């Protein structure tokens, strides 16, 4: 049995009245006053942060059926629109209906381009994206699903050590003025049981002697 099509089909624009950021979407319904604001990820983030009362939906255009609605959204929500700083859409339009494997690949490519474009042109989105990624990593780590790969308890292979020595030598790392300790020396005070570093040209204070002899 075929699914009964909804009575109304329209393109809407939901705007955050506090910062004028907006989201375009399509909706099919039997009730024009159903309160639907949209389901975009960034839009939901905005609604959760600022509240539904600060988001207003406006119907932009009615379409006769779902098929034409999908086609129209694809025309409106394109890469150029997504690139705009105030636009909260992250995907190109036309996502409704049956999705073939070819369409999935196409959407994946478009979604990747849209995300890259948004990250490049929208500094606020970049910061939101960074925070979400950081929070997600922390959450995964806390749940034991992700572990930071540290070098604690590990040792370099002899082959790796030789390669590092060769690289450091070629780049003069740790030699002469490139050495972080260049021009300094350690002195110690046995009575106070202290070590400290001074410039080689400095006079060694009374009660101190050259060398790092205390641990």
C-alpha positions in Angstrom: 0.0 0.0 0.0 1.4 3.3 -1.1 2.1 5.9 1.6 -0.3 8.8 1.6 1.4 12.0 0.7 1.1 15.0 3.0 -1.2 17.9 2.2 1.4 20.7 2.3 4.9 20.8 0.9 7.1 23.9 1.4 10.6 25.4 1.7 11.1 27.3 4.9 13.8 29.5 6.5 14.4 29.4 10.2 16.3 32.4 11.6 17.9 32.9 15.0 16.6 36.4 15.9 19.6 37.0 18.2 22.3 36.7 15.6 20.5 36.5 12.3 22.0 33.1 11.4 19.5 31.1 9.3 18.7 27.6 8.0 16.9 26.6 4.9 14.9 23.3 4.8 12.0 21.5 3.3 8.9 20.1 5.1 5.9 18.1 4.3 3.0 18.2 6.7 -0.8 18.1 7.2 -0.6 20.9 9.8 1.0 24.2 9.0 1.2 25.1 12.7 3.1 21.9 13.8 6.0 24.1 15.2 8.6 22.3 13.1 11.8 24.4 13.0 14.2 22.1 11.2 16.5 19.2 12.0 19.9 20.4 10.8 22.8 19.6 13.2 23.9 23.2 13.5 20.4 24.5 13.7 19.7 22.1 16.6 22.8 23.3 18.3 21.6 26.8 18.0 18.1 25.9 19.3 19.6 24.1 22.3 21.8 27.1 23.1 19.4 30.0 22.5 16.0 28.3 22.9 13.1 27.8 20.4 11.6 31.1 21.3 14.6 32.9 19.7 14.1 31.0 16.4 11.4 31.9 13.9 10.3 29.9 10.9 9.1 31.5 7.7 7.6 29.7 4.8 9.4 30.7 1.6 7.7 28.8 -1.1 5.0 26.1 -1.5 5.4 23.2 -3.9 2.7 20.9 -5.3 4.3 17.6 -4.2 7.3 16.0 -2.5 9.2 15.3 -5.7 9.2 19.0 -6.7 9.9 20.0 -3.1 13.1 18.0 -3.1 14.2 19.4 -6.5 13.5 23.0 -5.3 15.5 22.6 -2.1 18.4 21.4 -4.1 18.3 24.6 -6.2 18.1 26.8 -3.1 20.6 25.1 -0.7 23.7 24.9 -2.9 27.4 25.3 -2.2 27.3 29.0 -2.7 24.5 29.4 -0.2 26.3 27.2 2.3 29.5 29.2 2.0 27.7 32.3 3.5 28.8 33.1 7.0 25.3 33.3 8.5 24.0 30.1 6.8 23.7 27.2 9.2 23.2 24.6 6.5 26.0 22.0 6.3 24.7 19.9 3.4 23.4 20.7 -0.1 19.6 20.4 -0.5 17.6 17.6 -2.1 18.0 14.9 0.5 14.5 13.4 0.5 13.2 10.3 -1.2 14.9 7.0 -2.2 18.7 7.2 -2.0 20.7 5.0 -4.4 24.4 4.1 -3.9 25.3 6.6 -6.5 23.4 9.3 -4.8 25.0 8.4 -1.5 28.4 8.8 -3.0 27.4 12.2 -4.6 26.1 13.5 -1.3 29.2 12.4 0.5 31.3 14.3 -1.9 29.1 17.4 -1.7 28.9 17.2 2.1 32.7 17.0 2.3 33.0 20.1 0.0 30.4 22.0 2.0 32.1 21.2 5.3 35.5 22.2 3.9 34.0 25.4 2.6 32.3 26.2 5.8 35.4 25.6 7.9 37.3 28.0 5.5 34.8 30.8 5.4 33.1 30.8 8.8 35.3 31.4 11.9 32.4 30.9 14.3 31.7 27.5 12.8 35.4 26.6 12.9 35.4 27.2 16.6 32.1 25.3 17.2 33.5 22.4 15.1 36.8 22.4 17.1 34.9 22.4 20.5 32.6 19.6 19.4 35.5 17.5 18.2 37.4 18.1 21.5 34.4 17.3 23.6 33.7 14.2 21.7 37.3 13.0 22.0 37.2 13.6 25.8 33.9 11.7 26.1 35.3 8.8 24.1 38.4 8.7 26.2 36.4 8.8 29.4 34.3 5.9 28.3 37.4 3.9 27.4 36.6 3.9 23.7 39.6 6.0 22.8 43.1 6.2 24.3 45.7 8.8 23.7 48.8 7.2 22.2 51.7 8.4 24.5 55.3 7.3 24.5 55.2 6.4 28.2 56.9 3.1 28.9 58.2 2.8 25.3 61.7 2.9 23.9 63.0 3.9 20.5 64.5 1.2 18.4 68.2 1.5 17.8 67.6 2.2 14.1 65.3 5.1 15.0 67.9 6.5 17.5 70.6 6.5 14.8 68.2 8.2 12.3 67.4 10.9 14.9 71.1 11.5 15.6 71.8 11.8 11.9 69.0 14.3 11.4 70.1 16.4 14.4 73.6 16.4 13.2 72.6 17.5 9.7 70.5 20.3 11.1 73.0 21.3 13.8 70.4 20.6 16.4 71.8 20.7 19.9 75.2 22.0 18.7 76.9 25.2 19.6 74.4 28.1 19.7 71.6 25.8 18.8 72.0 24.0 22.1 69.5 25.2 24.7 72.3 25.0 27.3 74.8 27.1 25.3 76.6 29.7 27.4 75.4 28.3 30.7 76.8 26.1 33.5 75.6 24.3 36.6 76.8 25.3 40.1 76.0 23.7 43.5 75.9 24.6 47.1 76.6 21.6 49.3 75.6 23.2 52.5 72.2 24.3 51.1 71.9 21.2 49.0 71.0 23.2 45.9 71.9 23.2 42.2 71.3 26.1 39.8 72.3 27.2 36.4 74.1 30.5 35.6 75.8 32.1 32.6 79.4 31.0 32.1 80.6 34.6 32.3 79.0 35.2 35.7 81.1 35.1 38.9 80.4 32.0 41.0 78.9 33.2 44.3 80.6 32.5 47.6 79.8 29.1 49.0 79.0 27.7 45.6 81.2 25.6 43.3 81.1 24.5 39.7 79.3 21.3 38.8 76.0 19.6 39.4 76.9 17.3 42.2 73.6 17.2 44.2 70.4 15.3 43.3 
